[in-house]
């Protein structure tokens, strides 16, 4: 007995939800399965969305019609913009969210979506038809057929939780792990590895003396994450900053052998950028203290998330550890911290569409690809869902390049270089980050979304109109001359910048450090009201004009390499001048362009030249044969 779908998504975390929603909105009959319906889009770690580099991913998903940003805005308890003292290229939004409401809102989005079924099912294996996926079988033996399957299994593949030397099989605390599916994937021949992550304890709010901590309130007038919603806070909730001390550190040092991580139990690779507290003490012994942050898990719960104190110590050690913090001397742990190990697929086994090279029609998204974070997962889910739908519908694949989106940077990093540790997005990973700002994902990606049927006509018309307004205002500002009138010079002096001695173009004035678009509003206001989104783009375009022009030249050089395509089945063994090691690497990865090949580890300019020469020889041979 079986039921047929176009696409099946295994796992209803952040990757699975975005994948299923995108596929269904593109007209595919979609099934989303989860081991536990009460954990859809769960937040097993930090109750927050966004952060440096991550906020950009959320806004890109939004510009393509995804749900993460809208649900974030509906469940936010505070907003903060990070790196405000730096330039727009590295500024990112972060929210603190009610995790329970986030789950409920996203589950409602999934349940309300036409073409999408949500079912509780533990998938044990895939159904194959030759080298293609044809469906899945659950733990009851029930079969679901589909043309494409997306693996979005998070930390559930062979998941094991560790608290001290006690271990238990689980995908996360209180939830079954998936061992049968992990074994099945290994039997099929997938290259798999093991990673480790973890989460800190949750403690009781009324057992904390918050007067010992520094309160950090959110922004009073925040900008929403989504282009399609307004920032409307639930009950505003502050976070609270504190510090560890020598006593805290000594507890770790004295009990290091009790740690699952340092006691020889954990074998998986840990995240360098989000280390456990044991790692901080061992690797940074010179530090006198480390920051911790207390964050509310929701409006209607006493649970407090203690960021910075994730560990894998036994519960009795955790109690001592948390009570060593000033203000937490009487703290009660409601849920202990734990480490979790899980299997992942080496992402170099994926095509740029996130389809596996081994099984046609099988895609992977999220932590199964070796990444960490809700935002990275959501962006991959969107990417995989769109590409699975495109393949079924006979449409060209969705493949923005590294100059167009952070999600493209992430996917390219994963499928080209792979990862030896949980991959986390940073602005520093993007070579063209000045063009990939948090304020312009609509200008970069919404046209893609509209073409895919994920963005409606009204939203797209608004985008076209906004682009026209930006260009019109840029032209107006660049053509406006400001004369050295007394009131002009008084304004400039009040702003702390030099007065004019002769007339000057307004755009040149705007490039002064002390001035922004407010100078336009004061000295030469537009006859029509200007939307803040428009004025923001105008200010950045003028202030960073030289840097943007330089980056555009770099992007054109990058695209020249990307345009040199390497055909499927290209024989790297036949390329003269390549070492055996490089032939093996290139043959295993199968890069789709000369640009992708150039980003592989160990690839030299000489190796690229050899590949390019052989490409030309192959093309010339094909032409000659076609003419005969």
Phi and psi in degrees as a GROMACS rama.xvg file:
@    title "Ramachandran Plot"
@    xaxis  label "Phi"
@    yaxis  label "Psi"
@TYPE xy
-154.296  162.366  UNK-2
-125.293  144.812  UNK-3
-107.536  136.959  UNK-4
-131.757  167.798  UNK-5
-79.1351  -47.3069  UNK-6
-135.092  137.642  UNK-7
-118.01  131.308  UNK-8
-111.871  124.15  UNK-9
-98.7642  110.074  UNK-10
109.544  124.988  UNK-11
-114.202  43.3363  UNK-12
-83.7691  -154.457  UNK-13
-68.6726  -36.5849  UNK-14
-69.3729  -47.8372  UNK-15
-62.5348  -41.8259  UNK-16
-62.9971  -46.9243  UNK-17
-66.787  -37.7374  UNK-18
-63.0752  -47.4824  UNK-19
-66.7247  -42.9355  UNK-20
-63.0715  -43.1478  UNK-21
-63.5015  -46.203  UNK-22
-62.3382  -43.6151  UNK-23
-65.8879  -40.8027  UNK-24
-67.595  -24.7145  UNK-25
-84.7901  4.75874  UNK-26
98.185  8.80507  UNK-27
-91.8816  135.242  UNK-28
-70.3907  115.758  UNK-29
-124.568  142.4  UNK-30
-117.662  129.215  UNK-31
-113.205  119.663  UNK-32
-110.177  149.26  UNK-33
-147.177  148.339  UNK-34
-66.3532  -30.6737  UNK-35
-143.154  115.387  UNK-36
-63.0099  -23.9753  UNK-37
-82.0923  6.73402  UNK-38
-121.677  15.9581  UNK-39
-57.5406  130.031  UNK-40
51.236  43.3257  UNK-41
-69.7842  158.97  UNK-42
-117.447  79.7842  UNK-43
-71.9408  -14.2541  UNK-44
-116  -123.723  UNK-45
-65.0992  136.496  UNK-46
-82.592  59.7131  UNK-47
-150.233  160.672  UNK-48
-130.913  140.092  UNK-49
98.1774  -162.411  UNK-50
121.606  177.583  UNK-51
-58.4766  120.925  UNK-52
80.6538  -34.6847  UNK-53
-75.6816  -38.4116  UNK-54
-59.0555  -36.9743  UNK-55
-62.0782  -40.2041  UNK-56
-62.0477  -43.1753  UNK-57
-61.4908  -43.2445  UNK-58
-70.7127  -29.1422  UNK-59
-69.9473  -41.8582  UNK-60
-58.3011  -40.4704  UNK-61
-64.3049  -42.8057  UNK-62
-65.8791  -20.0539  UNK-63
-93.876  0.83992  UNK-64
98.2898  11.8688  UNK-65
-74.5488  175.377  UNK-66
-102.077  -19.8146  UNK-67
-55.9976  -47.2083  UNK-68
-65.68  -40.4653  UNK-69
-65.8873  -43.2377  UNK-70
-66.1798  -36.5755  UNK-71
-59.5226  -46.2203  UNK-72
-64.2058  -33.3716  UNK-73
-77.6141  -14.1483  UNK-74
-124.393  11.9272  UNK-75
-77.4477  138.848  UNK-76
-106.15  -15.4226  UNK-77
-165.507  154.745  UNK-78
-124.819  144.998  UNK-79
-141.788  140.346  UNK-80
-99.9886  120.828  UNK-81
-87.3673  151.777  UNK-82
63.2248  37.0933  UNK-83
-67.7564  -19.3449  UNK-84
-83.746  -3.76771  UNK-85
-107.716  -178.535  UNK-86
-73.5644  169.1  UNK-87
-63.9269  -20.1196  UNK-88
-65.8436  -26.7753  UNK-89
-115.853  6.56294  UNK-90
-77.3922  137.013  UNK-91
-143.437  149.507  UNK-92
-94.5033  144.64  UNK-93
-138.626  135.423  UNK-94
-116.898  155.836  UNK-95
-105.924  129.604  UNK-96
-122.837  153.466  UNK-97
-78.0032  105.502  UNK-98
-64.5004  -32.7694  UNK-99
-70.8815  -41.8469  UNK-100
-69.8573  -34.2249  UNK-101
-59.1695  -47.5525  UNK-102
-57.5878  -45.8841  UNK-103
-64.9336  -42.8034  UNK-104
-67.1031  -42.6211  UNK-105
-68.6058  -38.2441  UNK-106
-62.1958  -38.6618  UNK-107
-64.5868  -41.0794  UNK-108
-57.624  -44.7438  UNK-109
-65.7041  -46.2753  UNK-110
-66.3258  -31.3749  UNK-111
-84.3092  -8.67936  UNK-112
-79.4254  120.825  UNK-113
-59.9045  154.017  UNK-114
72.6965  5.01046  UNK-115
-126.341  122.335  UNK-116
-104.473  137.766  UNK-117
-113.972  124.423  UNK-118
-135.903  144.621  UNK-119
-84.4336  116.478  UNK-120
-160.53  140.935  UNK-121
-101.927  109.014  UNK-122
-82.3489  126.231  UNK-123
-98.4241  -31.3383  UNK-124
-159.729  165.216  UNK-125
-92.3161  155.618  UNK-126
-104.383  126.608  UNK-127
-113.641  147.687  UNK-128
-123.734  91.382  UNK-129
68.8578  -122.925  UNK-130
-98.3442  16.1526  UNK-131
-115.769  150.364  UNK-132
-79.6644  143.59  UNK-133
-128.891  -3.20147  UNK-134
157.937  -165.189  UNK-135
-140.954  160.529  UNK-136
-126.17  131.486  UNK-137
-89.2516  -179.551  UNK-138
-71.8633  -9.3867  UNK-139
-92.2264  -5.12183  UNK-140
90.6786  4.83274  UNK-141
-78.767  134.954  UNK-142
-106.013  136.175  UNK-143
-118.358  127.778  UNK-144
-96.4342  149.185  UNK-145
-164.216  155.985  UNK-146
-81.0365  -22.9382  UNK-147
-143.504  146.452  UNK-148
-130.547  136.202  UNK-149
-114.868  121.706  UNK-150
-86.5389  116.137  UNK-151
-133.623  58.4612  UNK-152
-87.7141  -2.9213  UNK-153
58.0641  -130.537  UNK-154
-97.6604  18.8437  UNK-155
-88.3952  -18.8048  UNK-156
-70.6477  111.314  UNK-157
52.5764  39.0191  UNK-158
-68.1152  137.133  UNK-159
-135.552  127.137  UNK-160
-95.8715  138.725  UNK-161
-123.313  127.515  UNK-162
-129.052  102.451  UNK-163
64.2821  -134.414  UNK-164
-94.1915  9.45425  UNK-165
-94.3354  130.229  UNK-166
-128.777  150.517  UNK-167
-148.72  145.463  UNK-168
-74.1049  121.272  UNK-169
-164.836  147.943  UNK-170
-78.3491  -32.6236  UNK-171
-163.735  174.314  UNK-172
-53.7612  123.458  UNK-173
82.7532  7.54646  UNK-174
-129.842  143.35  UNK-175
-62.0293  144.593  UNK-176
-89.2392  171.162  UNK-177
-116.37  100.42  UNK-178
-94.6914  -37.3398  UNK-179
-63.4929  -43.7714  UNK-180
-66.2195  -40.7634  UNK-181
-60.0594  -44.9083  UNK-182
-63.8544  -39.9485  UNK-183
-62.2136  -44.2292  UNK-184
-63.5633  -38.0414  UNK-185
-66.375  -40.4857  UNK-186
-63.8262  -32.1568  UNK-187
-71.6025  -14.5745  UNK-188
105.352  10.61  UNK-189
-69.789  137.665  UNK-190
-76.0023  118.668  UNK-191
-125.961  153.871  UNK-192
-134.782  -172.551  UNK-193
-132.821  132.225  UNK-194
-127.189  163.371  UNK-195
-130.473  137.874  UNK-196
-138.009  -169.846  UNK-197
-172.217  179.753  UNK-198
-149.601  147.11  UNK-199
-77.3563  175.166  UNK-200
-72.2737  155.806  UNK-201
-105.222  132.591  UNK-202
-121.824  161.498  UNK-203
-77.6668  128.442  UNK-204
-58.4287  -42.7943  UNK-205
-78.452  4.29777  UNK-206
-103.471  10.4353  UNK-207
-113.955  138.868  UNK-208
-95.7776  95.0433  UNK-209
-69.3266  -13.4386  UNK-210
-67.2751  -16.4459  UNK-211
-85.8737  -1.75004  UNK-212
-117.025  159.438  UNK-213
-91.1956  120.084  UNK-214
-74.1718  138.839  UNK-215
-127.104  101.307  UNK-216
-81.5747  159.438  UNK-217
-79.2891  178.533  UNK-218
-71.0619  145.158  UNK-219
-75.5459  -38.2405  UNK-220
-125.656  72.7645  UNK-221
-74.6822  154.174  UNK-222
-88.0884  133.79  UNK-223
-67.4767  158.813  UNK-224
-68.0738  -44.8397  UNK-225
-87.28  145.952  UNK-226
-69.2291  -17.1962  UNK-227
-110.198  10.706  UNK-228
-140.745  168.631  UNK-229
-107.546  147.292  UNK-230
-70.0007  111.569  UNK-231
-133.028  94.6371  UNK-232
-66.2203  144.447  UNK-233
-69.6354  -162.099  UNK-234
-55.4114  118.577  UNK-235
-59.8163  134.534  UNK-236
-128.349  125.101  UNK-237
-82.65  159.488  UNK-238
-104.624  168.487  UNK-239
-135.369  127.08  UNK-240
-97.3402  138.763  UNK-241
-142.642  -176.113  UNK-242
-135.611  147.794  UNK-243
-78.736  177.337  UNK-244
-145.922  -178.441  UNK-245
-60.6633  -36.098  UNK-246
-64.1261  -42.5161  UNK-247
-58.2884  -45.1151  UNK-248
-67.636  -38.0062  UNK-249
-65.1244  -36.2393  UNK-250
-60.2178  -41.0249  UNK-251
-65.7403  -49.4607  UNK-252
-60.3374  -40.8756  UNK-253
-70.4565  -20.2028  UNK-254
-120.544  20.4363  UNK-255
-59.2675  -34.176  UNK-256
-67.838  -17.7004  UNK-257
-83.3977  -13.62  UNK-258
-71.6013  138.008  UNK-259
-64.6833  -34.1133  UNK-260
-69.863  -44.2202  UNK-261
-101.533  -1.59132  UNK-262
-92.7343  8.38445  UNK-263
85.6149  8.81623  UNK-264
-88.1942  -44.9141  UNK-265
-76.6881  127.252  UNK-266
-108.946  -19.304  UNK-267
-71.0094  159.593  UNK-268
-81.5657  130.289  UNK-269
-86.6319  162.246  UNK-270
-80.7942  124.464  UNK-271
-67.8068  -34.3364  UNK-272
-89.5852  -5.90037  UNK-273
-139.144  66.7219  UNK-274
-73.4761  152.826  UNK-275
-69.4581  164.828  UNK-276
-66.3947  -32.8224  UNK-277
-59.4448  -44.1657  UNK-278
-60.104  -41.8847  UNK-279
-60.0577  -42.4699  UNK-280
-70.468  -40.4852  UNK-281
-73.1313  -42.9212  UNK-282
-87.4261  -18.8448  UNK-283
-129.145  62.0772  UNK-284
-65.0142  -19.3695  UNK-285
-76.9395  -15.8785  UNK-286
-72.4892  130.341  UNK-287
-81.6643  -24.7592  UNK-288
-157.545  162.182  UNK-289
-131.229  147.848  UNK-290
-73.7828  142.21  UNK-291
-126.259  153.414  UNK-292
-131.833  129.043  UNK-293
-95.5399  122.658  UNK-294
-127.088  136.765  UNK-295
-69.5256  138.905  UNK-296
-83.24  -15.9192  UNK-297
175.378  172.824  UNK-298
-73.5718  -36.0234  UNK-299
-112.326  40.0685  UNK-300
-142.785  152.24  UNK-301
-86.8795  -7.9222  UNK-302
-71.203  134.497  UNK-303
-119.473  129.956  UNK-304
-87.2143  126.147  UNK-305
-102.728  84.9029  UNK-306
-65.4814  135.326  UNK-307
101.649  -10.0444  UNK-308
-119.089  30.1227  UNK-309
-64.8609  137.431  UNK-310
-161.294  173.084  UNK-311
-125.776  34.8281  UNK-312
-80.2225  158.32  UNK-313
-60.8867  156.408  UNK-314
-57.3749  -40.8554  UNK-315
-63.8244  -32.0393  UNK-316
-75.1016  -38.645  UNK-317
-59.3992  -41.1967  UNK-318
-59.3478  -47.0657  UNK-319
-61.7662  -41.7538  UNK-320
-60.7723  -51.6491  UNK-321
-69.0127  -33.0569  UNK-322
-78.3802  -4.00245  UNK-323
-82.715  -8.22898  UNK-324
-85.5905  127.498  UNK-325
-54.2599  128.328  UNK-326
96.6608  -10.2212  UNK-327
-122.229  23.0687  UNK-328
-61.6236  -26.2375  UNK-329
-113.781  19.1689  UNK-330
-63.8841  143.951  UNK-331
-111.727  125.487  UNK-332
-81.7265  122.261  UNK-333
-89.6797  -36.2426  UNK-334
-138.259  128.151  UNK-335
-73.2578  156.757  UNK-336
-68.6557  154.773  UNK-337
-154.751  159.332  UNK-338
-102.501  152.142  UNK-339
-136.633  132.697  UNK-340
-106.05  148.645  UNK-341
-158.223  159.99  UNK-342
-84.3667  149.933  UNK-343
-140.579  160.255  UNK-344
-91.2396  134.038  UNK-345
-64.6235  119.131  UNK-346
-69.752  -10.9856  UNK-347
-68.8444  -8.82596  UNK-348
-86.4473  10.7732  UNK-349
-111.461  150.759  UNK-350
-80.6567  166.634  UNK-351
-58.328  -19.1361  UNK-352
-80.766  -6.15619  UNK-353
75.4442  13.4155  UNK-354
-79.3811  140.862  UNK-355
-71.7103  147.017  UNK-356
-76.8165  -25.0853  UNK-357
-79.4129  -40.9989  UNK-358
-125.332  119.504  UNK-359
-68.3141  139.566  UNK-360
83.0768  -1.2945  UNK-361
-104.202  124.824  UNK-362
-117.715  161.429  UNK-363
-138.029  141.088  UNK-364
-149.021  140.457  UNK-365
95.2831  -149.344  UNK-366
-64.2845  -20.3214  UNK-367
-62.6356  -20.3712  UNK-368
-93.062  8.53029  UNK-369
89.3369  17.4801  UNK-370
-101.199  171.537  UNK-371
-130.355  154.292  UNK-372
102.19  142.396  UNK-373
-63.15  -39.5772  UNK-374
-69.32  -44.6249  UNK-375
-60.2717  -39.6476  UNK-376
-65.4236  -47.9132  UNK-377
-58.9432  -41.4912  UNK-378
-66.7453  -41.4804  UNK-379
-65.845  -38.3532  UNK-380
-60.0296  -44.5279  UNK-381
-58.6635  -46.6738  UNK-382
-61.2514  -48.3318  UNK-383
-68.0997  -42.2104  UNK-384
-61.191  -44.0424  UNK-385
-63.6159  -46.3661  UNK-386
-69.722  -34.484  UNK-387
-63.1867  -43.3521  UNK-388
-65.1381  -42.2455  UNK-389
-60.3904  -41.2086  UNK-390
-66.431  -42.7675  UNK-391
-64.1724  -37.3519  UNK-392
-87.7136  1.01788  UNK-393
71.4695  27.1663  UNK-394
-99.2591  160.033  UNK-395
-61.4476  149.722  UNK-396
-67.5031  155.997  UNK-397
-90.1272  104.763  UNK-398
-139.297  68.178  UNK-399
-59.8743  154.248  UNK-400
-99.9254  -178.869  UNK-401
-63.245  -19.0801  UNK-402
-88.2743  -2.44532  UNK-403
-110.59  -23.3961  UNK-404
-162.7  146.277  UNK-405
-63.6571  -36.4357  UNK-406
-62.9635  -32.084  UNK-407
-70.7351  -37.5606  UNK-408
-60.2275  -47.0929  UNK-409
-61.467  -50.1482  UNK-410
-62.422  -42.4711  UNK-411
-64.7646  -42.1436  UNK-412
-57.0472  -45.8438  UNK-413
-67.4653  -49.8424  UNK-414
-78.4456  -19.8211  UNK-415
-94.3646  -46.998  UNK-416
-105.05  -19.0162  UNK-417
71.6105  -168.7  UNK-418
-151.931  139.385  UNK-419
-102.156  0.40354  UNK-420
-151.484  163.203  UNK-421
-53.4196  121.049  UNK-422
-80.5251  130.358  UNK-423
-125.997  140.38  UNK-424
-78.5572  136.433  UNK-425
-133.74  154.541  UNK-426
-62.9611  -28.748  UNK-427
-66.8704  -16.0373  UNK-428
-75.6829  -17.8738  UNK-429
-97.9584  116.561  UNK-430
-65.177  -29.2923  UNK-431
-112.76  42.2934  UNK-432
-66.7352  -21.3976  UNK-433
-65.3227  -26.7073  UNK-434
-90.1727  -12.6405  UNK-435
-111.851  51.8763  UNK-436
-80.2101  163.929  UNK-437
-70.3301  -18.2899  UNK-438
-90.4469  -3.22132  UNK-439
-130.259  23.9281  UNK-440
-62.5658  -30.2579  UNK-441
-64.1486  -40.8302  UNK-442
-68.3899  -28.3438  UNK-443
-87.0205  -37.8494  UNK-444
-124.054  -15.9098  UNK-445
-64.7538  -29.6264  UNK-446
-64.1839  -38.7746  UNK-447
-58.3034  -49.0443  UNK-448
-58.8852  -40.2296  UNK-449
-66.9774  -42.3621  UNK-450
-63.4804  -28.8173  UNK-451
-85.6013  -8.06988  UNK-452
86.4189  15.2858  UNK-453
-97.1811  -15.9883  UNK-454
-119.414  129.816  UNK-455
-77.0497  169.154  UNK-456
-63.437  -38.4275  UNK-457
-63.5667  -44.4183  UNK-458
-64.1744  -37.5551  UNK-459
-69.4398  -37.9536  UNK-460
-62.9746  -40.3299  UNK-461
-59.477  -40.6628  UNK-462
-62.6288  -47.2663  UNK-463
-59.9565  -42.4497  UNK-464
-65.7514  -39.9227  UNK-465
-64.636  -39.5961  UNK-466
-61.6368  -41.2102  UNK-467
-63.2571  -42.3179  UNK-468
-63.9591  -39.9777  UNK-469
-61.8348  -48.4295  UNK-470
-65.2541  -40.6118  UNK-471
-63.0913  -42.2117  UNK-472
-71.1006  -36.3476  UNK-473
-60.1888  -46.2046  UNK-474
-61.4417  -41.4015  UNK-475
-64.7666  -46.232  UNK-476
-64.5546  -42.6927  UNK-477
-68.4122  -23.462  UNK-478
-96.3697  -1.11261  UNK-479
-91.0038  131.208  UNK-480
-107.458  132.008  UNK-481
-104.165  126.01  UNK-482
-90.9764  153.634  UNK-483
-77.3049  58.7764  UNK-484
-75.7912  156.626  UNK-485
-56.1219  -44.7159  UNK-486
-67.2475  -30.5384  UNK-487
-66.9664  -49.1413  UNK-488
-67.129  -30.8786  UNK-489
-65.5912  -41.1145  UNK-490
-62.7989  -44.0662  UNK-491
-63.9755  -41.346  UNK-492
-65.6165  -38.3277  UNK-493
-62.7882  -28.9528  UNK-494
-84.805  -3.76396  UNK-495
81.0024  25.6731  UNK-496
-127.435  162.37  UNK-497
-66.9802  142.712  UNK-498
-71.5031  163.659  UNK-499
-83.7419  140.788  UNK-500
-102.479  -21.7727  UNK-501
-147.121  166.532  UNK-502
-59.8422  145.664  UNK-503
-142.956  148.103  UNK-504
-62.8162  141.559  UNK-505
-62.8387  -36.9948  UNK-506
-65.6897  -31.5138  UNK-507
-68.3665  -38.4858  UNK-508
-61.8158  -41.3185  UNK-509
-61.9987  -22.8239  UNK-510
-76.8962  -8.74451  UNK-511
-66.914  142.4  UNK-512
-56.3777  -37.9466  UNK-513
-77.448  -11.9004  UNK-514
-115.122  151.168  UNK-515
-139.019  -153.221  UNK-516
-66.5972  -18.8829  UNK-517
-60.2129  -26.8252  UNK-518
-66.8986  -36.0565  UNK-519
-64.7401  -46.5894  UNK-520
-61.4076  -30.2319  UNK-521
-86.6689  -44.4847  UNK-522
-92.7589  -30.1474  UNK-523
-152.61  66.4174  UNK-524
-63.4908  148.87  UNK-525
-69.9306  144.179  UNK-526
-65.9882  -22.4474  UNK-527
-113.622  147.141  UNK-528
-58.1906  139.891  UNK-529
-106.97  126.226  UNK-530
-60.5174  136.011  UNK-531
-54.8212  -33.3645  UNK-532
-64.0426  -35.6399  UNK-533
-71.1713  -48.4695  UNK-534
-62.323  -34.2706  UNK-535
-62.6339  -44.5954  UNK-536
-66.3525  -38.3298  UNK-537
-64.0645  -45.713  UNK-538
-60.7634  -46.4142  UNK-539
-66.0863  -42.6696  UNK-540
-59.8849  -36.8768  UNK-541
-81.5686  -47.3592  UNK-542
-63.725  -36.6293  UNK-543
-109.378  26.2604  UNK-544
-54.509  -47.7041  UNK-545
-64.8406  -42.6298  UNK-546
-67.151  -38.9693  UNK-547
-65.3268  -41.7136  UNK-548
-61.9305  -41.2137  UNK-549
-64.0348  -42.6815  UNK-550
-67.5534  -35.4324  UNK-551
-63.5782  -36.3887  UNK-552
-66.3299  -40.4006  UNK-553
-64.7659  -37.2313  UNK-554
-65.5199  -38.9066  UNK-555
-64.3003  -39.3803  UNK-556
-64.0043  -42.0273  UNK-557
-60.4588  -43.3557  UNK-558
-70.4496  -27.4963  UNK-559
-59.2659  -41.3992  UNK-560
-69.033  -37.6508  UNK-561
-68.6671  -27.7912  UNK-562
-73.2193  -18.1552  UNK-563
-82.3786  96.501  UNK-564
-84.3238  144.087  UNK-565
-104.488  115.783  UNK-566
-65.4702  152.382  UNK-567
-63.5927  134.824  UNK-568
88.3916  5.0972  UNK-569
-58.5005  131.502  UNK-570
-91.4065  97.9771  UNK-571
-70.6534  -22.0866  UNK-572
-64.7388  -24.6655  UNK-573
-87.3893  -2.5908  UNK-574
-79.2062  117.434  UNK-575
-74.2282  142.068  UNK-576
95.168  -3.21113  UNK-577
-96.0239  139.365  UNK-578
-68.8967  159.316  UNK-579
-59.983  -35.1585  UNK-580
-63.2867  -45.6226  UNK-581
-69.6499  -35.7662  UNK-582
-60.3445  -42.3902  UNK-583
-66.631  -42.9834  UNK-584
-62.1167  -48.1884  UNK-585
-66.9228  -38.7378  UNK-586
-66.095  -33.0847  UNK-587
-75.4286  -41.9792  UNK-588
-78.2589  -37.8439  UNK-589
57.4695  61.9714  UNK-590
-60.0002  146.224  UNK-591
-92.2581  -10.7853  UNK-592
-148.371  163.225  UNK-593
-64.433  -32.3726  UNK-594
-63.2787  -45.4647  UNK-595
-63.7382  -41.4127  UNK-596
-59.2589  -37.7903  UNK-597
-65.5121  -21.722  UNK-598
-92.7644  0.370782  UNK-599
-74.6046  146.818  UNK-600
-64.4764  134.645  UNK-601
87.8211  -5.16156  UNK-602
-81.2052  122.89  UNK-603
-100.58  163.748  UNK-604
-57.075  -36.3807  UNK-605
-65.1263  -38.9457  UNK-606
-65.4048  -40.4477  UNK-607
-63.7697  -40.1083  UNK-608
-62.3702  -40.3249  UNK-609
-63.5588  -42.3079  UNK-610
-64.0366  -43.0297  UNK-611
-64.6678  -41.4649  UNK-612
-61.6917  -43.6992  UNK-613
-67.6005  -35.6674  UNK-614
-58.808  -45.1337  UNK-615
-63.5513  -40.8325  UNK-616
-62.2356  -42.3844  UNK-617
-63.4134  -43.3521  UNK-618
-64.1969  -42.128  UNK-619
-64.0349  -40.0696  UNK-620
-63.3454  -42.9559  UNK-621
-63.1509  -38.9213  UNK-622
-64.1447  -44.1294  UNK-623
-62.7814  -41.0551  UNK-624
-68.0755  -34.4248  UNK-625
-69.3852  -27.5291  UNK-626
-81.8742  -18.4466  UNK-627
